[in-house]
Amino acid sequence: MNAFGRVPDPRLFHDDRDPLPEGPSMDRGRSVGQSQAGRTGQARVGRARVLVVDDDPATLELLATRLRKDGFDALTASSGLMALRQAYDNHPDAVILDIMMPGMDGFEVCRRMREMTDAVILFVSAKSRTEDILQGLQLGADDYLVKPFHYDELAMRLVTCLRRRAANSMPPALRLPGGKMLVASPSRRQVFLGHHVVQLTPKEFEVLTYLVRHWGRVVSSDAILANVWGPEYIGDHRLVKQFIYRLRGKLEEDPAHPRHILTMRGSGYVFEESSIEGGSRSRP
């Protein structure tokens, strides 16, 4: 079985949903990495070094071939130990990591890699339970793709993760008090709190991302408006209050007495790992 949950196809990654075009590029004649980097100007992902880890030789060859065709520098490893050695020696920008491998599984590989690198880690696995996805993200993975999948989706998620990492966007996990873990899955706009999955709207996720990126620092309503909606929305503080109210309703155990998304009277909002003792704070 290959990374798509089926016997490798000599036509390279065709699946049952739709025919695969020559490549996932959205700009004719340019690779997916080159076209995305050109549009954002924030990350040069076209020659990003990607390590593919899977115990199936056919999967390694197929994925490496497609990644190279799309402008990536692809490395391969067929075991967990080989993956760690490759990561140590070659410093990849991203790792595409299978989970079910003999010996050291993908979860353990991810845990050890996070001790040596902040490279993007994208899990690909047939393990589709929420508990498995949560475990992968808690260990520090940036995304999780369930088999079977289409190569186009894999490539675009990879580029998105590279761009987000280059832009210093939301970290993959933030530890909260009481043994809980806030884990964000940007591609799905999901937040994992303990064993509960919370689905956010696009703007809710953007507001949360901005707060978490500035964790521990007070950000003004106007800063949130300018960065999430655009500078033309500056001054519309009721809009921010509405979204803070919605986020608390979804993420706080007691929205009336929030512990994480706090209001600093006269200043703005702050995302904290635990409630602030003392000081002036209130709810909108």
ROTI-958411 format. One record per residue (C-alpha): x, y, z; residue number from 1. Coordinates in nm, 2 decimals, always signed. Example, Ala and Ser with C-alpha at 12.3 -4.5 7.8 and 13.67 -1.06 7.14 Angstrom:
residues 2
        u        v        w   tike
    +1.23    -0.45    +0.78      1
    +1.37    -0.11    +0.71      2
This chain:
residues 284
        u        v        w   tike
    +0.00    +0.00    +0.00      1
    +0.13    +0.34    -0.08      2
    +0.08    +0.68    +0.08      3
    -0.26    +0.70    -0.09      4
    -0.39    +0.39    +0.08      5
    -0.38    +0.18    -0.24      6
    -0.13    -0.01    -0.46      7
    +0.11    +0.23    -0.63      8
    -0.02    +0.34    -0.97      9
    +0.25    +0.37    -1.24     10
    +0.06    +0.68    -1.36     11
    +0.18    +0.85    -1.05     12
    -0.08    +0.94    -0.79     13
    -0.40    +0.91    -0.99     14
    -0.69    +0.85    -0.75     15
    -1.06    +0.78    -0.78     16
    -1.18    +1.13    -0.75     17
    -1.04    +1.31    -1.05     18
    -0.76    +1.28    -1.30     19
    -0.43    +1.43    -1.19     20
    -0.30    +1.71    -1.41     21
    +0.07    +1.74    -1.51     22
    +0.14    +1.91    -1.18     23
    -0.03    +2.10    -0.90     24
    +0.09    +2.44    -1.02     25
    -0.17    +2.71    -1.04     26
    +0.05    +2.92    -1.27     27
    +0.12    +2.75    -1.61     28
    +0.49    +2.66    -1.65     29
    +0.58    +2.72    -1.29     30
    +0.61    +2.48    -1.00     31
    +0.37    +2.49    -0.71     32
    +0.65    +2.61    -0.48     33
    +0.77    +2.88    -0.72     34
    +0.42    +3.01    -0.79     35
    +0.33    +3.04    -0.43     36
    +0.65    +3.20    -0.33     37
    +0.62    +3.45    -0.61     38
    +0.27    +3.56    -0.50     39
    +0.35    +3.60    -0.13     40
    +0.70    +3.74    -0.14     41
    +0.74    +3.60    +0.21     42
    +0.89    +3.26    +0.17     43
    +1.11    +3.11    -0.09     44
    +0.96    +2.76    -0.09     45
    +1.04    +2.67    -0.45     46
    +1.37    +2.51    -0.35     47
    +1.27    +2.40    -0.01     48
    +1.43    +2.08    +0.11     49
    +1.17    +1.82    +0.19     50
    +1.24    +1.49    +0.37     51
    +0.99    +1.21    +0.29     52
    +0.97    +0.94    +0.55     53
    +0.79    +0.61    +0.47     54
    +0.87    +0.24    +0.50     55
    +0.72    +0.17    +0.16     56
    +0.99    +0.21    -0.12     57
    +0.74    +0.27    -0.39     58
    +0.57    +0.55    -0.19     59
    +0.91    +0.71    -0.13     60
    +1.00    +0.71    -0.50     61
    +0.67    +0.83    -0.62     62
    +0.65    +1.12    -0.37     63
    +1.01    +1.22    -0.42     64
    +0.96    +1.22    -0.80     65
    +0.66    +1.45    -0.79     66
    +0.81    +1.68    -0.53     67
    +1.13    +1.72    -0.75     68
    +0.91    +1.78    -1.05     69
    +0.74    +2.06    -0.86     70
    +1.07    +2.23    -0.77     71
    +1.15    +2.09    -0.43     72
    +1.48    +1.93    -0.32     73
    +1.35    +1.59    -0.20     74
    +1.52    +1.35    +0.04     75
    +1.40    +1.01    +0.15     76
    +1.42    +0.79    +0.45     77
    +1.27    +0.44    +0.49     78
    +1.28    +0.42    +0.87     79
    +1.26    +0.64    +1.18     80
    +1.63    +0.62    +1.26     81
    +1.72    +0.70    +0.90     82
    +1.48    +1.00    +0.92     83
    +1.65    +1.14    +1.23     84
    +1.99    +1.10    +1.07     85
    +1.88    +1.28    +0.75     86
    +1.73    +1.56    +0.96     87
    +2.05    +1.59    +1.16     88
    +2.28    +1.59    +0.86     89
    +2.07    +1.77    +0.59     90
    +1.85    +2.02    +0.79     91
    +1.53    +1.98    +0.58     92
    +1.28    +2.27    +0.57     93
    +0.99    +2.02    +0.58     94
    +0.92    +1.66    +0.67     95
    +0.64    +1.45    +0.52     96
    +0.60    +1.18    +0.78     97
    +0.42    +0.84    +0.79     98
    +0.31    +0.71    +1.12     99
    +0.28    +0.33    +1.10    100
    +0.64    +0.21    +1.05    101
    +0.82    -0.08    +1.20    102
    +1.05    +0.00    +1.49    103
    +1.02    +0.37    +1.56    104
    +0.68    +0.50    +1.46    105
    +0.61    +0.84    +1.32    106
    +0.49    +0.98    +1.65    107
    +0.83    +0.90    +1.81    108
    +1.01    +1.04    +1.51    109
    +0.82    +1.37    +1.54    110
    +0.89    +1.39    +1.91    111
    +1.26    +1.35    +1.86    112
    +1.27    +1.58    +1.56    113
    +1.11    +1.86    +1.76    114
    +1.41    +1.84    +1.99    115
    +1.65    +1.93    +1.70    116
    +1.46    +2.12    +1.44    117
    +1.17    +2.36    +1.38    118
    +1.11    +2.23    +1.03    119
    +0.76    +2.19    +0.91    120
    +0.62    +1.84    +0.99    121
    +0.33    +1.71    +0.79    122
    +0.18    +1.38    +0.90    123
    +0.03    +1.15    +0.63    124
    -0.15    +0.84    +0.78    125
    -0.44    +0.61    +0.75    126
    -0.50    +0.67    +1.12    127
    -0.80    +0.90    +1.10    128
    -0.93    +0.90    +1.46    129
    -0.95    +1.24    +1.63    130
    -0.72    +1.10    +1.91    131
    -0.45    +1.02    +1.65    132
    -0.47    +1.36    +1.48    133
    -0.46    +1.53    +1.82    134
    -0.16    +1.33    +1.93    135
    +0.03    +1.42    +1.61    136
    -0.04    +1.79    +1.65    137
    +0.04    +1.79    +2.02    138
    +0.38    +1.64    +1.94    139
    +0.45    +1.95    +1.73    140
    +0.33    +1.86    +1.37    141
    +0.21    +2.15    +1.16    142
    -0.06    +1.96    +0.98    143
    -0.21    +1.61    +0.94    144
    -0.34    +1.46    +0.62    145
    -0.54    +1.14    +0.62    146
    -0.49    +0.87    +0.36    147
    -0.60    +0.83    +0.09    148
    -0.53    +1.17    -0.04    149
    -0.46    +1.35    -0.37    150
    -0.11    +1.47    -0.44    151
    -0.24    +1.82    -0.52    152
    -0.37    +1.86    -0.17    153
    -0.05    +1.74    -0.01    154
    +0.16    +1.98    -0.22    155
    -0.06    +2.28    -0.14    156
    -0.07    +2.20    +0.23    157
    +0.31    +2.17    +0.23    158
    +0.35    +2.51    +0.06    159
    +0.09    +2.67    +0.30    160
    +0.28    +2.53    +0.60    161
    +0.61    +2.66    +0.47    162
    +0.47    +3.01    +0.40    163
    +0.31    +3.01    +0.75    164
    +0.64    +2.91    +0.91    165
    +0.84    +3.17    +0.71    166
    +0.59    +3.44    +0.82    167
    +0.62    +3.34    +1.18    168
    +0.25    +3.26    +1.20    169
    +0.06    +3.07    +1.47    170
    +0.26    +2.79    +1.65    171
    +0.13    +2.44    +1.60    172
    +0.06    +2.40    +1.97    173
    +0.03    +2.60    +2.29    174
    +0.02    +2.43    +2.63    175
    -0.26    +2.55    +2.86    176
    -0.29    +2.51    +3.24    177
    -0.46    +2.21    +3.40    178
    -0.30    +1.96    +3.16    179
    -0.49    +2.09    +2.86    180
    -0.34    +2.17    +2.52    181
    -0.46    +2.42    +2.27    182
    -0.37    +2.28    +1.93    183
    -0.46    +2.46    +1.61    184
    -0.50    +2.30    +1.27    185
    -0.49    +2.59    +1.03    186
    -0.59    +2.41    +0.72    187
    -0.91    +2.30    +0.89    188
    -0.96    +2.60    +1.12    189
    -1.00    +2.35    +1.41    190
    -0.88    +2.40    +1.77    191
    -0.83    +2.09    +1.99    192
    -0.89    +2.15    +2.37    193
    -0.82    +1.83    +2.55    194
    -1.01    +1.57    +2.36    195
    -1.27    +1.82    +2.23    196
    -1.25    +1.96    +1.87    197
    -1.38    +2.31    +1.81    198
    -1.45    +2.43    +1.46    199
    -1.40    +2.80    +1.40    200
    -1.51    +3.03    +1.12    201
    -1.24    +3.19    +0.91    202
    -1.25    +3.52    +1.09    203
    -1.27    +3.36    +1.43    204
    -0.95    +3.17    +1.35    205
    -0.77    +3.48    +1.22    206
    -0.86    +3.67    +1.54    207
    -0.74    +3.37    +1.76    208
    -0.42    +3.34    +1.55    209
    -0.34    +3.71    +1.60    210
    -0.40    +3.68    +1.98    211
    -0.19    +3.37    +2.01    212
    +0.10    +3.51    +1.80    213
    +0.11    +3.79    +2.05    214
    +0.07    +3.57    +2.35    215
    +0.12    +3.75    +2.68    216
    +0.11    +4.09    +2.52    217
    -0.18    +4.33    +2.51    218
    -0.31    +4.41    +2.16    219
    -0.55    +4.69    +2.09    220
    -0.89    +4.65    +1.91    221
    -0.75    +4.87    +1.63    222
    -0.45    +4.64    +1.59    223
    -0.68    +4.34    +1.56    224
    -0.91    +4.52    +1.31    225
    -0.62    +4.63    +1.10    226
    -0.45    +4.29    +1.08    227
    -0.77    +4.07    +1.04    228
    -1.01    +4.29    +0.85    229
    -0.79    +4.57    +0.71    230
    -0.71    +4.93    +0.81    231
    -1.04    +5.06    +0.68    232
    -1.21    +4.88    +0.98    233
    -1.01    +5.07    +1.24    234
    -1.25    +5.22    +1.50    235
    -1.52    +4.95    +1.47    236
    -1.45    +4.81    +1.82    237
    -1.79    +4.65    +1.85    238
    -1.69    +4.41    +1.57    239
    -1.39    +4.30    +1.78    240
    -1.61    +4.26    +2.09    241
    -1.85    +4.04    +1.89    242
    -1.57    +3.80    +1.79    243
    -1.41    +3.79    +2.13    244
    -1.75    +3.70    +2.27    245
    -1.78    +3.42    +2.01    246
    -1.43    +3.28    +2.08    247
    -1.49    +3.28    +2.45    248
    -1.81    +3.09    +2.40    249
    -1.63    +2.82    +2.20    250
    -1.30    +2.80    +2.39    251
    -1.35    +2.90    +2.75    252
    -1.49    +2.66    +3.01    253
    -1.67    +2.96    +3.17    254
    -1.71    +3.23    +2.91    255
    -1.84    +3.47    +3.18    256
    -1.51    +3.43    +3.36    257
    -1.25    +3.37    +3.09    258
    -0.90    +3.24    +3.18    259
    -0.73    +3.28    +2.85    260
    -0.88    +3.55    +2.63    261
    -0.88    +3.85    +2.87    262
    -0.98    +4.21    +2.83    263
    -0.75    +4.48    +2.97    264
    -0.97    +4.78    +3.04    265
    -0.87    +5.07    +2.82    266
    -0.60    +4.88    +2.65    267
    -0.72    +4.59    +2.45    268
    -0.70    +4.21    +2.48    269
    -0.44    +3.95    +2.58    270
    -0.42    +3.58    +2.53    271
    -0.28    +3.42    +2.85    272
    -0.20    +3.06    +2.95    273
    -0.37    +3.13    +3.28    274
    -0.57    +3.41    +3.44    275
    -0.39    +3.73    +3.55    276
    -0.38    +3.78    +3.92    277
    -0.45    +4.14    +4.01    278
    -0.45    +4.43    +3.77    279
    -0.74    +4.57    +3.59    280
    -0.93    +4.34    +3.36    281
    -1.28    +4.30    +3.25    282
    -1.51    +4.14    +2.99    283
    -1.64    +4.33    +2.69    284
